[in-house]
Amino acid sequence: MALSISRRVVRSFGSLSALGFREYPTVAGRSFQASDLSGRIAGDNLLHAECFSLSKGGPSFLGFRRFSTTILTPDSNGGAFPSDLLSSKTVLTPERTIGLYEDLVVPVTNFHNEDHGLMVLAGDVFDVPIRKDIIHRVVRWQLAKRQQGTHSTKTISEVSGTGRKPWQQKGLGRARHGSLRGPQFRGGATMHGPKPRSHAFKLNKKVRRLGLKIALSACAAEGKLLVFEDLEVPTHKTKNIVNYVNQMENTKKLLLVDGGPINEKLKLATQNLHYVNVLPSIGLNVYSILQHDTLVMSRDAVNRIVERMHTPISR
């Protein structure tokens, strides 16, 4: 489960705006000024201002939107989150509507189930509306693109055999033939058979990007997304990974996603487990997410995925 952080933008004049005040996003029902919020949350690029013009020639208001993920921890003076929220292993929240582009707060842990605070997941990546048609298109595109396409059959010019006319054209009462390599003879050619080709087809980049957002949002909504501080393991022993997986509930297949290159110990510990797969963040895809019950991402992987989703599409 995840704790929703509502994002509100001032769309009309009100009593506060008439006095020169602005409304800011609320965290867990509590309102903050921009200076107060930036002091509590680590990261310089957490808040970015976007101007929303109300009318032609009219004044504009600044709406703050979060474009990166960060970890939230309470300070000594009493932070934005109560202390008991950080100590709990899961963040329990009431039922929420999926697909409202609301930022999500999830607990950060590790393989040893240690508490590492909380992390904010960008709502425009982890809380988008679920669309099965987009998922279907992206999966078809992935499977078609990875198809090997080396199938090949021989035409009449490629089949081994003589080129002599089998019998004379007329006089025998038999059907006329000019070659024994034709498709009607045993061992002959194949007509209109498959030849090596690529099965890939074009799919717009924005559709592929939306498919990954939908897959991540579905994992977050179903509680199948876990965020780890890192994917460091003490040894390369496979039994350690087996013990970690056995502690997870309703997990038959596990996908581990790290930010950079895969750690050598983790690679050795998981290479003999058919139900545990490891990917770098650059290789995360929709089909792999759908093939696994639980998705475990490191904090670095989440930041890289969000950065990739916010990068403008090159045309």
N, C-alpha and C positions, 0 to 999 in steps of 0.2 A: 504494500500500500504506500501511497505517497501523500505528502501534505501539500495541498494546493496553495499557491501564492497568487492572489488575484492581481491583475494588472488593469488599472483604470486610466482612462484618458479623458481629460476635460473636453467636452464637446459643445458646451453652451455656457453663456455667462451665468454666474450665480452670485450669491451674496458674498462668498469668499473671494471670488475673482474680482468683484467690483471693488473690494478693499485692497487689491493688490496681492492676495495670497494665491498659492497654487496648491492643487491636490496632488499628493504623491502616492505611489503604490503602497499598499499595506502589507505587512508581514505578520501572519497569524492574528489578524484583527487589530493590529496596532499601527498607528500612523507615525511616520518619521519624516523629518526634513532631509533634504539631499545631503547636507553636510553630516548629519547624524548617521544616516544610513551608510555613507561611504566610509565613515570612521569605524563602523561595526563590522563591515564585510570586507574581507581581504581582496585585493585586486584593484588595479587602477582602471581597468577597462570594464568594470562591472556595469556601470551605468552609461548609456549613450543617449544623447538628446535627439529627439526627432521633432521637427516643427510640423504642426498641423494647422493649416490656414482655415479659418472658419468661413470667411467669405472673401470675395474679390475686393482687395484693397483694405480689408479689415485686419484686426490684430491677430497674432498667432500665439499659440500656447505651446509650451514644451512638455511633451509626454516622455517619460523615462522608460526605456525598454532594455531588458537585460539581453546581451548578445553573447555572453560567455558563461561558463560554469565556474563555480568557486565553492569553497568549503566554508561553512558558517560555524563559528564557535563563539560562545558567550564570553565576554570579557569580565574582568574583576568587578566592574561597576554594575553588572546586571545587563546581559546582552539582549538581543532581540528574541532569543529562544530560552525557555525555562531550562534549568539545569537538568531536571529529570528527563527531558526530551533527549538529551545527548546520551544519557546513561542507558536508555532503553535500546534493545536490539532492533526493534521494528517500530516504525512510526505508524500508529493506528489513527486513521482519519475516518470521518463519516463517508457515506457513499457520495461519489462525485460524478459529474457528467464528463464523459470522455470526449476529447476533441475540441476543447475550448481554448487551446493554445496557452494554458496556464503553466507557469513554472512549477516544477515539482521538487520537493525536498525528500531526499532518501538518505538513510544511514550509510555510513562508510565503515567497512569492516575489513577483515582479511581471512586467510585460511585458518587462523587460530581463533576466529570469532572474537577478536578484540575490537573495542570501540575506537573509531578514529573520527568521530564527529559526524557532521552532516554535509551533504553536497546538494547544490541547486542544479537541477537539470532544466535546460532551456525548453520552454513550452512549445516553441515553433519547431522543435526537433522531436521531443518525447511526448507530446500531447496534441497530435494532429488527428483529424477525423479518420476513422478506419474505412478504407475503401477496398473491397475484395477485388474489384475489377483491375485496379492498379497493381495489386499484388500478383494477380494472374498474368498480366501483361509482362511484368518484370521477370517472373519465373520462367515464362515461355522464352523470353529473350535470352536469359542466362543459359537455359538448357540448349537452345538452338545454337548459341554462340560457342559453347564448349563441345558441341558434337564434332567428332573427328572428321567425318566426311570423306574417308578413304575408300569407300565402297566402289568397286569397279567390276564391270563385266566386259567380255570381249565381243567386239563386232566381227563381221564376216571377214574383214581384212586382217584381223588380229588372231583368228583361230588357226591353230596348226593343222595342216592338211594339204592335200594335193589340189592343184588348180585345174586338173584335167576334167573335161566333160565326162560324166559317168557313163553315159551311153548316147547313142546317136539320137538325133532330134526326132526322126520319123521312122516308122516301119515296125516298131516293136510293140505297139499298143500300150506303151507305158507313158506315164506323165513325163513331160519334158522337164529336164533339169540341166543346169549348167555348172553346178558345183556341189560337192558333197559337204561343204562347210556351211550350208544354209541353216537357218533356224529350225527347219522341219526335220533335220537329220540328227541322230544321236551323236553327241559330241560336237554339235555345230554351234553357231553363233547365238547370241541372245539379242533379240530385237528390242530396242528402246529400253535397255537396261540402265541401271544407275552407273554414273561415272563420277570420279572424284570432284567434289565441289564443296563450297562453303554453305552451310545452312543458316548462317547469321543473317539477321535482318536489322534494319535501323529502328532504334527507339530513342526518342528525344531524351536529352540529358535531364531535363526537368522532371520527366516522368520517372526515370531511373532514381533520381534523388528523392522524389516523393515516395517511391516504393520503400526505400530504406527508412525514411522517417516513419512511415506507417508501420513497418515491422518493429521498429524500436518502440513506438507508442503502444503497440499491442502487447509487447513484453512488459512494459511498465504498467499498463492497465491490469494485466493478469497477475502481477506480482512475481513475474519470472525474471526480472532484471535485478541483478545484484551488482553493487559497486564496491570494489576492493581498493584499499590504499595502494597496493601493488600486488604483483603476482610472484613475489619472491618465495621460493621454497628452500628449506634448510639443506636438503640433500636431493640427490637424483633418484632416490628410491621410489619405486612405483607404489609401494604399500602406503606411503604417506598420502598420495593423491587418492588412493582407494578409500582410505579412512575419511578424507575430507568429503568425498562424494557420498559416502554412506551416511554422513551426518546431515546431508541436505534432504529435505522432504520432497517427495514426488519428483525425483530427478533420476531419469534413466539415461539421458544423454546430456552432456554438459559441453558448452562452448565457452572457452576462455579467450578473451580478447585483450591484448596488451597494446600499449601505445607505440613502442618502437620494435626493434628486432626481438624475437622470442629468446628468453633466457635459456641458456644451454641446459641448466639443471631441470627446468620445467619441461623442456623438449624431451630429454631423456626419460623423465618420470612419466610422461603421458604417451610415449610412442607405442607402447604395447597395449594400451587401453583403447578398444574400438569405440567406446562410448564417451570418450573425452577427446576433444579436438581443440587445437590452439591456433589462433590466427592473429596477425598484426592488425592494427586498426585500419591500415590501408586496404586490407583484404576482406574486411567485413562486408557481407552481402546478404541479400534478402533470402536466398535459398538456404544458406547455411543457418540463418536464424530460425527459419521454419523447421529445419531438420532436428533441432535440439529442444529439449524441455526447458532448460535454464540457460540464461545468458549472463556470464560474469565478465564485467569490464573493469579494468583498472581506471583510476582517476585520470591518468594521462591519456588513456584511450578515449574516455568521454570527452575530454577537452579537444582532442584532435578531431573526433567525429563532428563535434559542434562547429569547430573552425572550418572543417571541410564543407559542412552544410551551409555555412554563411558566406563562403567564398563565391563571388559572382561567377556565373557560368560563362565560359569563353565560347564565343560563337565563331 
